[in-house]
């Protein structure tokens, strides 16, 4: 089996709204019981986070079909919930833990079933990282830190690989400082063996993510630039058929670099990098979202609206993109345009209370009192408990528009 594909499999990343730790035996430490999580999901049936947290409870109970249903429901309610995309990407390996072992042991062509699994998990994990490059990695720890004695790995496979395995566990469990330190040792070990050019891509990816999480932006950028350079070299050596995406593509590394530059406060440079990423991949809608956010924060509404429209054109089925366009149009004073965009949002995410709230605002500003009142009433009916303040405001507006 191709070495780079094995690395890609090993690095299937990620996920958590609950601030949950990971215990031994693949369990997620949750503050509520499964029964309580089920009750919350029923009571807050329009809350994507409630359904995601129920998925975690079912994950502990190994009720995999229920996990799938809860994750799918969470994503129907909020297509931008990155942790749900990443949990979904990891689900096949939780259902059948031996899949990774069998893939690693394969010497010839992989079975069609496994190829399809890898394609699906690859797609979902990439989607999550483009939504939120700093997405929580802890759900991955449920299938990597199963109470194993990593000291025994040192004895069995050597300290280099032992350090590598421990670093992965550190990263997935949220110990970013330890993860970065241990991965630096792994790179030094490879260098001592004269094999620095053989350091797996995932080492630089996880090290860069760990550095970014601790605010070490320059170090993170350096790691991602290393990966970008490697991927460009790989493209020159291989034809398109042979090229293996490990663990991301060139343009996705550009997006990661732009995100870290953005986080460091260098917005002008970030816009240039986001623009480059968007020009290299017309489907990279989150680059347009990030640029729009920057322009909107600067009250440059014409350019913000332009980027919002580009994001919608790149991914028209995502209702949250229409909502964001509507909000920006409303802030610019174009309430008719805001109404149109928010209506498209409510068609795609009909149980999204915020979409109805902003539609209500756009209608109210145009003097469409009856339609505005009906939109605000939908907010009262749909808003989950964590949006209680929004529901209260909407109820006040319903009363005022009688």
Secondary structure, DSSP 8 states (H G I E B T S, - for coil): --HHHHHHHHT-----SS--EE-GGG-EE-SS-HHHHHHHHHHTTT-HHHHHHHHHHHHHTT-HHHHHHHHHHHHHH-TT-HHHHHHHHHHHHHH-THHHHHHHH--S---HHHHHHHHHHHHHHHHHHHH-TT---GGGGGGT-SS--HHHHHHHH-HHHHHHHHHHHHHHTT-HHHHHHHHHHHHHHHHHTT-GGG--HHHHHHHHHHHHHTT-HHHHHHHHHHHHHHHHHHHHHS-TTT----SS-HHHHHHHHHHHHHHTT-HHHHHHHHHHHHHH-TT-HHHHHHHHHHHHHTT-HHHHHHHHHHHHHH-TT-HHHHHHHHHHHHHHT-HHHHHHHHHHHHHHSTT-HHHHHHHHHHHHHTT-HHHHHHHHHHHHHH--GGGHHHHHHHHHHHHHT-
